[in-house]
Amino acid sequence: MGRQRHQSGGDGRLTSRRQPPADLSGQAVATRLVHAGRGPGFSDGIVNPPVWRASTILFDSCADLEAANASPDAQLYYGRRGTPTQWALEDALTALEPGAAGTKLFPSGVAAIATALLAVVKTGDHVLITDSAYEPTRLFADQVLKRMGITTQYFDPAIGAGIETLLRAETSVILLESPGSLTFEIQDVPAITAIARARGIVTMLDNTWATPLRMQPLALGCDISIQALTKYVGGHSDLMMGSATATKALLPRLKAATYRLGHTVSPDDAALALRGLRTLAVRLDRQEASALQVARWLAAQPAVDRVLHPALPSHPGHDLWRRDFSGSSGLFAFVLKRGTRRQLAALIDDLQHFGIGFSWGGFESLALPVRLDGCRSVTTLPFTGPFVRLSIGLEDPGDLIADLDAGLRRYEAQF
Ligand SMILES: *Cc1c(COP(=O)(O)O)cnc(C)c1O
């Protein structure tokens, strides 16, 4: 018995070489979600890529090993570089963003954000981050980047072209998040990216709320588009993963940082994320419609001060949202006219259809009392009442409204 040989792919089907992704740019997004990442070389005809578990990849000869060393991204090389299971997910995510050259996967959304930043920054740099950013993004900048001698400055998410006044010679990155995932401000992304491009400053955007189905950051001039796949792509509250999708100019730096930091995701998790991706369009359509129904109902309740949902015309960022997004998702918040955050327990604790917990984007609804301590440094919010963030799931929206109605009555009975 000789040494174990790896598949040579001689029949042109099952192969260990990475296939160039098919060009799906002419397809509508719902169609692309079905076809993306399904090259024949990944699966030998099986609809989904099998879960290829690997650390060691065996080569036929020393000459083959040498050839692989010259282009480790072009074939199976070593488990940390991925197998067709992870490649399929990367290629599928790349196919959803016009202007994208490639995608890297990370063990969480936070790891995707941290790595995208580390791919670009160096000691002495100045980084601009929206004041509405996800709290762990702030903590990474305030603690890790700070220790590296990098200065972070937060800016008003409504700044738009005014960002120009904050730029310094050392500014290397502008990090956007639109809408903010607690307070839902919409940013003028094209105004900011146009100024950044002209000065050679890299822009990256946390697109977890919209997913590429509702907004495409690279098409709006960003260099790197980031998602917590944990949320809508996973969609079933059982997966942690992040992704960063980059333009041709930024992909080499993103890849290098990913490999140098040792990031990899398991093929089992990649298969789960791919499964989630296939149904993303139908889930998002349903969650968008239900969330709008619940949001409009809440906006008409006397106890409610305002609803923070960019698809409502009352939202201050509504016009920008209409211009740059093709729809909304299932996450929004509502503010109460009176009371304290502590008193929100009367509303939330006995809800029947809303779980209390972090994360969002799953099939099940969640309600979260929002705590903004430590989440803001240069802006204040235009309201003072306590507020609740809702992630609307796949339940019947009538049931959700009846549940919230009873919750609001419990809340008001305290006064
Ligand atoms: C949850 C979340 C993240 C981080 O994702 P994890 O997978 O939990 O690390 C990043 N950005 C936003 C907007 C999020 O909501």
The ligand as an ORCA input file, in Angstrom:
! r2SCAN-3c Opt
* xyz 0 1
  C     -23.761     41.239     16.726
  C     -23.112     42.319     15.968
  C     -21.756     42.263     15.670
  C     -20.853     41.189     16.190
  O     -21.157     39.911     15.808
  P     -20.733     38.656     16.697
  O     -20.840     37.529     15.764
  O     -21.701     38.621     17.852
  O     -19.328     38.897     17.168
  C     -21.212     43.280     14.916
  N     -21.963     44.311     14.481
  C     -23.259     44.401     14.750
  C     -24.025     45.556     14.219
  C     -23.886     43.421     15.512
  O     -25.171     43.545     15.810
*
